[in-house]
Amino acid sequence: MRIFVDTNILLDVLANRKPFYPDAMRIWTLAETGRIEAHVAAISFSNCYYIVRGFAGRKAADDALRLLRTVFRPVDFTSHVLNQAMDSGFEDFEDAIQYHSATHAQAECLVTRDAKHFPRVTLPALSPAEFLTSHTFQ
């Protein structure tokens, strides 16, 4: 199964954000063990770096990026994705980039804690709990 993971799910794990950590970590583990193919937007790397560096310092941020790189497949931020995001009419530009990165990756769903930010989309936007309860993993 190919999914797309929004930045907020990555940060739930990297920052150990309660009460979101357990479900986010289950998704992370599914990706890490190869039970799902999990894609992330290339800009998620810079977003995570900036946030982790702010609360844990540069070394922790560097380590976080290396960890992300080993678990998740980055979706290139191309001019096509940029143009789609700019022309999409999404209220939040970063959400538009996430969505169009997910479609570029041909993901079956977008896993996010902010599903309401994706109201006009045809790609299902699921919370981590919704994703975990709606799928069976071997």
C-alpha positions as a Markdown table, in Angstrom:
| # | Residue | x | y | z |
|---|---|---|---|---|
| 1 | Met | 0.0 | 0.0 | 0.0 |
| 2 | Arg | 1.3 | 3.4 | -1.0 |
| 3 | Ile | 0.4 | 6.3 | 1.3 |
| 4 | Phe | 1.4 | 9.9 | 1.7 |
| 5 | Val | 2.3 | 11.2 | 5.2 |
| 6 | Asp | 1.8 | 14.9 | 6.1 |
| 7 | Thr | 4.5 | 16.8 | 8.0 |
| 8 | Asn | 2.4 | 17.0 | 11.1 |
| 9 | Ile | 2.5 | 13.2 | 11.5 |
| 10 | Leu | 6.3 | 13.2 | 11.2 |
| 11 | Leu | 6.6 | 15.9 | 13.8 |
| 12 | Asp | 4.3 | 14.0 | 16.1 |
| 13 | Val | 7.0 | 11.3 | 16.3 |
| 14 | Leu | 10.1 | 13.5 | 16.1 |
| 15 | Ala | 8.8 | 15.8 | 18.9 |
| 16 | Asn | 7.0 | 13.1 | 20.8 |
| 17 | Arg | 3.8 | 15.1 | 20.8 |
| 18 | Lys | 1.2 | 13.8 | 23.1 |
| 19 | Pro | -1.5 | 12.5 | 22.6 |
| 20 | Phe | -0.7 | 12.0 | 18.9 |
| 21 | Tyr | 2.6 | 10.1 | 19.2 |
| 22 | Pro | 1.2 | 6.5 | 19.5 |
| 23 | Asp | -0.8 | 6.4 | 16.2 |
| 24 | Ala | 1.9 | 8.4 | 14.4 |
| 25 | Met | 4.6 | 6.0 | 15.6 |
| 26 | Arg | 2.5 | 3.0 | 14.4 |
| 27 | Ile | 2.4 | 4.5 | 10.9 |
| 28 | Trp | 6.2 | 5.3 | 11.1 |
| 29 | Thr | 6.9 | 1.7 | 12.1 |
| 30 | Leu | 4.7 | 0.3 | 9.3 |
| 31 | Ala | 6.8 | 2.4 | 6.9 |
| 32 | Glu | 10.1 | 1.5 | 8.5 |
| 33 | Thr | 9.4 | -2.3 | 8.3 |
| 34 | Gly | 8.2 | -2.0 | 4.7 |
| 35 | Arg | 4.6 | -3.0 | 5.4 |
| 36 | Ile | 3.5 | 0.2 | 3.7 |
| 37 | Glu | 5.3 | 2.5 | 1.2 |
| 38 | Ala | 5.2 | 5.9 | 2.8 |
| 39 | His | 5.9 | 9.1 | 0.8 |
| 40 | Val | 6.5 | 12.6 | 2.1 |
| 41 | Ala | 6.8 | 15.9 | 0.4 |
| 42 | Ala | 10.4 | 17.1 | -0.1 |
| 43 | Ile | 9.5 | 20.3 | 1.8 |
| 44 | Ser | 8.7 | 18.2 | 4.8 |
| 45 | Phe | 12.4 | 17.7 | 5.3 |
| 46 | Ser | 13.0 | 21.5 | 5.6 |
| 47 | Asn | 9.9 | 21.9 | 7.8 |
| 48 | Cys | 11.0 | 19.2 | 10.2 |
| 49 | Tyr | 14.5 | 20.4 | 10.3 |
| 50 | Tyr | 13.4 | 24.0 | 11.2 |
| 51 | Ile | 11.1 | 22.8 | 13.9 |
| 52 | Val | 13.3 | 20.2 | 15.5 |
| 53 | Arg | 16.3 | 22.5 | 15.4 |
| 54 | Gly | 14.2 | 25.1 | 17.3 |
| 55 | Phe | 13.5 | 22.8 | 20.2 |
| 56 | Ala | 16.4 | 20.3 | 20.2 |
| 57 | Gly | 19.3 | 21.9 | 18.3 |
| 58 | Arg | 21.1 | 21.4 | 15.1 |
| 59 | Lys | 22.6 | 17.9 | 15.7 |
| 60 | Ala | 19.1 | 16.6 | 16.6 |
| 61 | Ala | 17.7 | 18.2 | 13.5 |
| 62 | Asp | 20.5 | 16.7 | 11.3 |
| 63 | Asp | 19.8 | 13.3 | 12.9 |
| 64 | Ala | 16.1 | 13.6 | 12.3 |
| 65 | Leu | 16.6 | 14.3 | 8.6 |
| 66 | Arg | 18.8 | 11.2 | 8.2 |
| 67 | Leu | 16.2 | 9.1 | 10.0 |
| 68 | Leu | 13.4 | 10.5 | 7.8 |
| 69 | Arg | 15.5 | 9.8 | 4.7 |
| 70 | Thr | 15.9 | 6.1 | 5.7 |
| 71 | Val | 12.2 | 5.5 | 6.3 |
| 72 | Phe | 10.2 | 7.7 | 3.9 |
| 73 | Arg | 10.3 | 8.3 | 0.2 |
| 74 | Pro | 10.6 | 12.0 | -0.7 |
| 75 | Val | 8.4 | 13.3 | -3.5 |
| 76 | Asp | 10.4 | 15.7 | -5.6 |
| 77 | Phe | 9.2 | 19.3 | -5.4 |
| 78 | Thr | 9.0 | 20.0 | -9.1 |
| 79 | Ser | 7.7 | 23.0 | -11.0 |
| 80 | His | 4.7 | 20.9 | -11.9 |
| 81 | Val | 3.8 | 20.3 | -8.3 |
| 82 | Leu | 4.5 | 24.0 | -7.5 |
| 83 | Asn | 2.2 | 25.2 | -10.4 |
| 84 | Gln | -0.5 | 22.8 | -9.4 |
| 85 | Ala | -0.3 | 24.0 | -5.8 |
| 86 | Met | -0.3 | 27.6 | -6.8 |
| 87 | Asp | -3.3 | 27.2 | -9.1 |
| 88 | Ser | -5.3 | 24.9 | -6.8 |
| 89 | Gly | -7.1 | 27.5 | -4.7 |
| 90 | Phe | -6.3 | 25.8 | -1.4 |
| 91 | Glu | -6.5 | 28.2 | 1.5 |
| 92 | Asp | -3.1 | 27.1 | 2.8 |
| 93 | Phe | -0.3 | 26.9 | 0.3 |
| 94 | Glu | 1.7 | 24.4 | 2.3 |
| 95 | Asp | -1.4 | 22.1 | 2.3 |
| 96 | Ala | -1.6 | 22.5 | -1.5 |
| 97 | Ile | 2.0 | 21.4 | -1.8 |
| 98 | Gln | 1.3 | 18.4 | 0.4 |
| 99 | Tyr | -1.8 | 17.4 | -1.6 |
| 100 | His | -0.2 | 17.7 | -5.0 |
| 101 | Ser | 2.9 | 15.9 | -3.8 |
| 102 | Ala | 0.6 | 13.1 | -2.7 |
| 103 | Thr | -1.1 | 12.9 | -6.1 |
| 104 | His | 2.3 | 13.0 | -7.8 |
| 105 | Ala | 3.4 | 10.0 | -5.7 |
| 106 | Gln | 0.1 | 8.2 | -6.7 |
| 107 | Ala | -0.7 | 7.6 | -3.1 |
| 108 | Glu | -3.9 | 5.9 | -2.1 |
| 109 | Cys | -4.5 | 8.3 | 0.7 |
| 110 | Leu | -3.1 | 11.2 | 2.5 |
| 111 | Val | -2.5 | 10.7 | 6.3 |
| 112 | Thr | -2.8 | 13.9 | 8.3 |
| 113 | Arg | -4.2 | 15.3 | 11.5 |
| 114 | Asp | -5.6 | 18.2 | 9.5 |
| 115 | Ala | -8.1 | 16.4 | 7.2 |
| 116 | Lys | -10.3 | 19.5 | 7.2 |
| 117 | His | -7.6 | 21.4 | 5.4 |
| 118 | Phe | -8.2 | 19.2 | 2.4 |
| 119 | Pro | -11.9 | 19.8 | 1.7 |
| 120 | Arg | -11.9 | 19.9 | -2.1 |
| 121 | Val | -9.7 | 16.9 | -2.8 |
| 122 | Thr | -10.5 | 13.6 | -4.4 |
| 123 | Leu | -7.7 | 11.8 | -2.6 |
| 124 | Pro | -8.9 | 10.6 | 0.8 |
| 125 | Ala | -7.4 | 12.5 | 3.7 |
| 126 | Leu | -7.4 | 10.3 | 6.8 |
| 127 | Ser | -6.4 | 10.8 | 10.3 |
| 128 | Pro | -3.8 | 8.4 | 11.6 |
| 129 | Ala | -6.5 | 6.6 | 13.7 |
| 130 | Glu | -8.8 | 6.3 | 10.6 |
| 131 | Phe | -6.0 | 5.0 | 8.5 |
| 132 | Leu | -4.9 | 2.4 | 11.1 |
| 133 | Thr | -8.5 | 1.1 | 11.7 |
| 134 | Ser | -9.5 | 1.0 | 8.1 |
| 135 | His | -6.6 | -1.2 | 6.9 |
| 136 | Thr | -5.3 | -4.6 | 7.9 |
| 137 | Phe | -1.5 | -5.0 | 7.9 |
| 138 | Gln | 0.2 | -8.4 | 7.6 |
